[in-house]
């Protein structure tokens, strides 16, 4: 009789374990998919032809609620460039490629265009000279899983 009780406990333990781990695994999958979308936005920027006298230094991407208030998943992609061109010249160049691309002066590692969280480029310099961030923020990507990512709430 005792052996039957022990055998019955194993399937129950397995079911409890699966029920406990399923939401965790599902959320990890959802987060991975949304991170892939953000990396795709960053890669689109990385694959652009750079203007003359310009060099890409670093890139960054993140998925989550990064600007504004309320709920909603946002996808951010950016490149850090060093350029002899002016902010106006760079803005004109990138707006011709895509109206959603923004350019701002970037004089430190920290990415200040994002409201939430601590985000920074991986570069050695703490103060950057002739550096600019080229970025886009996309909250319109229509992926089904974006609604279930806890980082967007």
Order of alpha helices (4+ residues) and beta strands (2+ residues): alpha-beta-beta-alpha-beta-beta
